[in-house]
Amino acid sequence: MRIFSQAGIVAAAVTGRRVGAVALNDEDHPGSGLKDVGRFGGHGLTLGVAIALFAWIGSMLDKRFHTEPLFVLLGTFTGFGAGFYSMYRHLVLDRSDELRSDKKRDEDGPPA
């Protein structure tokens, strides 16, 4: 059965030890550990800041034009969309570009 909680991953990354079925900083799991926790945490923080910033801008517009809660709602959804797109671009699109360039490099062979 799949574990949905990320608590084990965070605990393993912080302690550097195996927690349950999760092992980070192992040689058989390259790229794992605190680096990934920071990277993914940064994406979550970016999403939260985008939502908060656009909601705040919407709040300011609502106060100015007396249209509460119209612009707050529009700002919140716009912030979520912008933050989600940023996260998607970094996690999916940049990764696929990286994999394509690695594949092309492998096909070209080693440098002569």
Residue, then its C-alpha position, 0 to 999 in steps of 0.5 A: m500500500r502506498i504511503f501518502s504522508q511525506a513526514g518520513i521523507v522529511a525526517a529521513a532527510v533531516t536525520g540522514r537515516r532510514v525512517g521506515a521504508v524511506a532512505l535518503n542520502d543513500e548511495d542507491h538514491p542519488g540526488s536525495g536528501l536535504k537538497d531535494v527537500g530544499r528544492f521542493g520546499g522552495h517550490g511550495l514557498t513560491l506557490g504560497v508567496a504568489i497566492a498571498l501577493f496576488a490576493w494582497i493586490g486584489s485586496m488593495l484593488d477592492k478597497r480602491f474600487h469598493t468591489e469586495p471580494l471580487f478582486v481578492l478572489l480573482g487575485t487568489f486564483t491568479g496567484f495560484g495559477a501563476g505559482f502552479y505554472s512556475m512549479y510545473r515549469h521547473l519540475v516537469l518542463d525543465r526536467s524533460d529538457e534536461l532528459r532530452s539533452d542527456k539522451k542526445r549527449d548519449e547518442d552523440g557518444p563520448p567526446a573524441 
